[in-house]
Amino acid sequence: MKKTAAFFLAIGLVLGLNAQEKVPGDTLRIAGENHFRNIRQLTFGGDNAEAYWSFDGKHIIFQRTSPKDGINCDQIFIGKVPETADEAFTYKMVSSGKGRTTCAYFLPDGKHIIYASTHEGSADCPPVPDRSKYGNRYIWPLYNTYDIYMADLDGKIVKKLTSAKGYDAEATLSYDGKKMIYCSDKDGDLDLYVMDLKSGKEKKVTSALGYDGGAWFSPDGKKIVWRASRPKTDAEIKEYKELLAEGMVAPTNMEVWVANTDGSDARQITSLGQANWAPNFTADSKRIIFCSNHEYKRGFPFNMYMVDLDGKNMQKISRDNGFDAFPMISPNGKKIIFASNRNNGGTRDTNLFLADWVE
């Protein structure tokens, strides 16, 4: 769902973005962002997003598009997290450069990664949807050539993890590295599956009609969190099924759900309206950070919020007038990585930002 950034930023540029008060001495931090300190911009230009920590907290893996650099379709990169203010952020591409890739994640061994790719379907970048056919709404393509692969840090694919016809993507791993949770439409709906990586055996853990995706395991291994749409009216159900039949989904009306790792005791924890997504857990497994546009009737900006597992004590943790999303707190709970449109000079660039996390 990365392209939401560029799409909604375009809306924001048309509507006009207000100037925001910056914190003296921490110029990338906006007044009210009390959980952040010492924000540092890691990338400069292009569309960079879905940056996730390695288990040792020393590297991040992310996806990037940058036409000026010849990267015209999302590819996967690994970068070393700077340890000092003077150390540069360096990164390298680890996907094949073919097709489109998404949703990468480290294995605990620090030597392997997983990500989804369309490269076996075609080396070309798959076409983006013609949104004029859908009333110019934001429509997300479910490329049926996406499969999930395991590769080493040099980019060599060592194992293909999914092979069902259809969309297989959005994979993350349990903190012991034994299980993978991912989204697939192989049974006719967008549902979540948990796979044992060693045996390949898997279990479907959602079954309600609607899009279930973007799932994460809690660090303590007890829960999962994900984003879900639940079409209810006849018109909503009809539209959802028609789009799905075309390999599309409109991810503009979603809420955050949690459940036990086997899918039991599933419950909706936000009821905010509009798009609530990109959720994952804090390092203590007690709270959830997610992205939402629920405060803004126009559907823009997107900011990040934090909430307890019972849906209570919600806090707004970012305040950019553009797009803040894909937050992930480091395994030791001391840093946060996120994607944002801040400091992009009025362009549509989405960059990665690193900050100290303050409880």
C-alpha positions in Angstrom: 0.0 0.0 0.0 3.0 2.2 -0.3 1.7 4.3 -3.2 -0.8 5.9 -0.8 2.0 8.3 0.1 2.4 9.8 -3.4 -1.3 9.7 -4.1 -2.5 11.5 -1.0 0.4 13.9 -1.2 -0.9 15.0 -4.6 -4.2 15.8 -2.9 -2.4 17.7 -0.2 -0.5 19.8 -2.7 -3.8 20.8 -4.4 -5.5 21.6 -1.2 -2.5 23.4 0.3 -0.4 22.5 3.3 -0.1 24.8 6.2 3.3 25.8 7.7 4.0 23.9 10.9 6.0 24.9 14.0 9.3 23.1 14.2 11.1 22.3 17.4 14.3 24.4 17.8 17.4 22.3 17.7 15.5 19.4 16.2 14.3 20.9 13.0 12.7 17.8 11.5 10.5 17.4 14.6 7.1 19.1 14.7 5.7 20.7 17.8 3.6 18.0 19.7 5.7 15.1 18.5 6.7 14.3 22.1 7.7 10.7 21.5 10.4 11.7 19.0 13.9 13.2 19.6 16.8 13.8 17.3 15.0 13.1 14.0 17.4 12.3 11.2 16.5 12.0 7.5 18.0 8.9 6.0 17.0 9.1 2.3 16.7 12.0 0.0 14.4 11.7 -3.0 12.3 9.0 -4.6 9.6 7.0 -2.9 11.0 5.1 0.1 8.8 3.2 2.5 8.1 0.1 4.5 11.4 0.2 6.4 11.7 -2.5 9.0 14.4 -3.3 11.5 16.7 -6.3 11.6 16.4 -8.4 14.8 19.7 -7.0 16.1 18.7 -3.4 15.4 21.7 -2.7 13.2 20.1 -2.7 9.7 16.8 -1.8 8.0 15.3 -3.2 4.9 13.0 -1.1 2.8 11.5 -0.7 -0.7 12.4 2.1 -3.0 11.4 3.7 -6.3 13.6 6.4 -7.8 13.3 7.0 -11.5 16.2 9.5 -11.5 18.4 6.6 -10.4 16.9 4.2 -12.9 14.7 2.4 -10.4 11.3 2.7 -12.0 9.6 0.0 -10.0 9.8 -0.8 -6.3 12.9 -2.8 -5.4 14.2 -4.0 -2.0 17.2 -2.3 -0.3 19.2 -3.0 2.9 20.9 -0.2 4.8 23.1 0.0 7.8 21.6 2.1 10.6 24.0 5.0 11.4 25.5 4.7 14.9 26.6 8.4 15.1 25.4 11.7 13.8 28.4 11.8 11.4 28.0 8.3 9.9 26.3 8.3 6.5 23.4 6.0 5.8 24.5 3.6 3.1 22.3 1.0 1.4 22.3 -1.5 -1.4 19.7 -3.2 -3.6 19.2 -6.8 -2.8 16.2 -7.7 -5.0 16.7 -8.7 -8.6 15.8 -5.4 -10.2 13.1 -7.3 -12.2 9.3 -6.9 -11.8 7.9 -5.2 -8.7 8.8 -6.1 -5.1 7.2 -5.3 -1.8 7.0 -6.0 1.9 10.5 -7.2 2.9 11.6 -8.5 6.3 14.7 -9.9 7.9 15.1 -13.4 9.4 16.5 -13.5 12.9 19.7 -15.1 11.7 20.6 -11.7 10.1 21.7 -13.6 6.9 18.5 -13.9 5.1 15.4 -11.9 4.1 11.9 -12.5 2.7 10.0 -10.3 0.3 7.3 -10.5 -2.4 8.1 -10.1 -6.1 6.4 -10.4 -9.5 9.7 -11.1 -11.3 8.7 -14.7 -12.3 5.6 -13.3 -14.1 7.6 -10.8 -16.0 10.8 -8.8 -15.8 8.9 -5.7 -16.6 7.2 -3.4 -14.1 3.5 -4.4 -13.9 1.1 -1.7 -15.0 -0.6 0.6 -12.5 -4.4 0.8 -12.5 -6.2 3.4 -14.6 -8.0 5.1 -11.7 -10.3 7.1 -14.0 -12.2 3.8 -14.4 -12.9 3.9 -10.7 -13.9 7.5 -10.2 -10.3 8.5 -9.6 -10.3 6.8 -6.2 -7.2 5.2 -4.8 -7.2 1.6 -6.1 -4.5 -0.8 -5.1 -3.6 -3.6 -7.6 -3.3 -7.2 -6.4 -0.8 -8.5 -8.9 -1.4 -12.2 -9.3 2.3 -12.8 -10.1 3.3 -11.8 -6.5 5.0 -14.7 -4.6 7.1 -14.6 -1.5 10.8 -15.5 -1.7 13.7 -16.0 0.8 17.1 -14.6 -0.3 20.5 -14.1 1.2 22.0 -10.6 1.8 23.6 -10.7 -1.6 20.2 -11.1 -3.2 20.5 -14.7 -4.2 17.1 -16.4 -3.9 17.4 -19.5 -1.8 13.8 -20.6 -1.5 10.4 -19.8 -3.0 7.9 -19.8 -0.1 4.6 -19.5 -1.9 3.4 -20.8 -5.3 -0.3 -20.6 -5.3 -1.9 -18.8 -8.3 -2.8 -15.3 -7.2 -1.7 -12.6 -4.9 0.8 -13.7 -2.1 2.5 -10.8 -0.3 2.7 -8.6 2.8 4.8 -11.1 4.8 6.3 -10.6 8.2 7.8 -13.1 10.7 7.4 -14.2 14.3 10.1 -13.0 16.6 11.5 -16.6 16.9 11.7 -16.7 13.1 9.7 -19.9 12.9 6.4 -18.6 11.4 5.5 -16.3 8.6 2.1 -14.5 8.3 1.1 -13.2 4.9 -1.9 -12.1 2.8 -3.3 -14.2 -0.1 -6.4 -14.3 -2.3 -5.9 -18.0 -3.2 -9.2 -19.0 -1.6 -11.2 -16.3 -3.2 -10.9 -13.6 -0.6 -8.0 -11.5 0.9 -7.1 -13.5 4.0 -4.2 -14.1 6.4 -2.2 -17.3 6.5 0.4 -18.4 9.0 3.1 -20.7 7.6 5.6 -22.8 9.5 8.8 -21.9 7.6 10.5 -25.3 8.2 7.7 -27.5 7.1 5.7 -25.3 4.8 2.5 -26.2 6.6 0.1 -23.3 7.0 -3.2 -22.3 8.6 -5.7 -19.8 7.4 -6.4 -17.5 10.4 -9.1 -15.1 9.0 -12.3 -15.9 7.2 -14.6 -12.9 7.3 -15.3 -11.2 4.0 -13.0 -8.3 3.4 -9.4 -7.4 3.0 -7.2 -8.8 5.8 -3.6 -7.8 5.4 -0.5 -6.1 6.7 -0.2 -8.4 9.7 2.5 -8.5 12.4 3.3 -10.8 15.3 3.8 -9.3 18.7 7.3 -9.5 20.1 6.1 -11.8 22.9 4.6 -14.2 20.3 1.1 -14.1 21.7 -0.8 -11.8 19.3 -1.2 -10.7 15.8 -2.3 -7.3 14.5 -3.6 -6.4 11.0 -5.7 -4.0 8.9 -9.1 -5.1 7.7 -12.0 -4.0 5.7 -15.4 -5.3 6.4 -17.9 -4.5 3.7 -21.4 -4.7 5.2 -24.1 -3.2 2.9 -25.1 -4.9 -0.3 -23.5 -2.1 -2.3 -20.2 -2.4 -0.4 -20.1 -6.1 -0.8 -20.8 -5.9 -4.5 -18.1 -3.3 -5.0 -15.5 -5.3 -3.0 -16.2 -8.5 -4.9 -16.2 -6.8 -8.3 -12.9 -5.1 -7.6 -11.4 -8.3 -6.3 -12.4 -10.2 -9.4 -10.4 -7.6 -11.4 -7.4 -8.0 -9.1 -8.0 -4.7 -7.3 -8.9 -3.4 -3.9 -9.9 0.0 -2.6 -8.0 0.3 0.8 -9.7 3.5 1.9 -12.0 2.1 4.7 -10.1 -0.1 7.1 -9.8 -0.6 10.8 -7.2 -2.3 13.1 -7.8 -5.7 14.4 -6.0 -8.0 16.9 -6.2 -11.7 17.6 -4.3 -14.6 19.1 -1.6 -16.0 16.8 -3.9 -18.8 15.7 -6.7 -16.3 14.7 -8.8 -16.9 17.8 -10.4 -14.1 19.8 -10.3 -11.7 16.8 -11.5 -8.3 17.7 -11.6 -4.8 16.1 -9.8 -2.3 18.2 -10.4 0.9 16.2 -13.7 2.3 14.9 -12.4 5.5 13.6 -13.6 5.5 10.0 -11.6 6.0 6.8 -8.2 4.3 6.5 -6.5 2.9 9.6 -3.5 0.8 8.6 0.2 -0.1 8.9 -0.2 -1.3 12.5 2.4 -3.1 14.5 3.4 -3.6 18.1 5.6 -1.6 20.4 8.6 -3.4 21.8 6.8 -4.4 25.0 3.9 -6.0 23.1 1.4 -3.8 25.1 0.5 -1.2 22.5 0.0 -0.7 18.8 1.3 2.0 16.5 -0.7 2.6 13.3 -1.3 5.1 10.6 -4.7 6.9 10.0 -6.4 9.8 8.2 -9.5 9.6 10.4 -9.2 13.2 11.6 -9.4 14.6 8.2 -12.6 14.4 6.1 -10.7 15.1 2.9 -8.7 11.9 3.5 -5.4 13.7 4.0 -3.0 14.1 5.9 -2.0 10.7 7.3 -0.5 10.7 10.8 0.7 8.0 13.3 -1.1 7.0 16.5 -0.6 4.7 19.4 -3.3 2.7 21.2 -3.6 0.0 23.9 -4.6 -3.5 22.8 -8.1 -2.9 24.1 -8.5 0.2 21.9 -8.1 2.7 24.8 -5.7 5.5 25.5 -5.1 6.5 21.9 -2.4 9.1 21.4 -1.4 11.1 18.3 2.3 10.7 17.9 3.1 12.4 14.6 1.8 15.7 13.2 3.1 16.3 9.7 0.7 17.9 7.3 1.6 15.4 4.6 2.1 11.7 5.1 3.6 9.9 8.1 3.3 6.1 8.0 5.0 2.6 8.3 6.3 3.2 11.9 8.4 0.5 13.5 10.1 0.8 16.9 13.5 -0.9 17.2 13.7 -4.3 19.0 15.3 -2.6 22.0 12.6 0.0 22.1 15.0 2.9 21.8 14.5 4.0 18.2 11.8 4.4 15.6 11.9 4.3 11.8 9.1 5.7 9.7 8.3 7.1 6.2 7.2 10.7 5.7 6.7 13.5 3.2 8.2 16.0 5.6 11.2 18.1 4.4 10.7 17.1 0.7 10.7 20.7 -0.6 7.1 20.5 -1.9 7.8 17.5 -4.1 6.0 14.1 -3.8 9.1 12.4 -2.4 8.6 10.0 0.5 11.7 9.5 2.6 12.8 7.5 5.6 13.4 9.1 9.0 15.1 7.8 12.1 14.4 9.1 15.6 15.0 8.4 19.3 11.9 6.9 20.8 10.8 8.6 24.1 8.2 6.9 26.3 
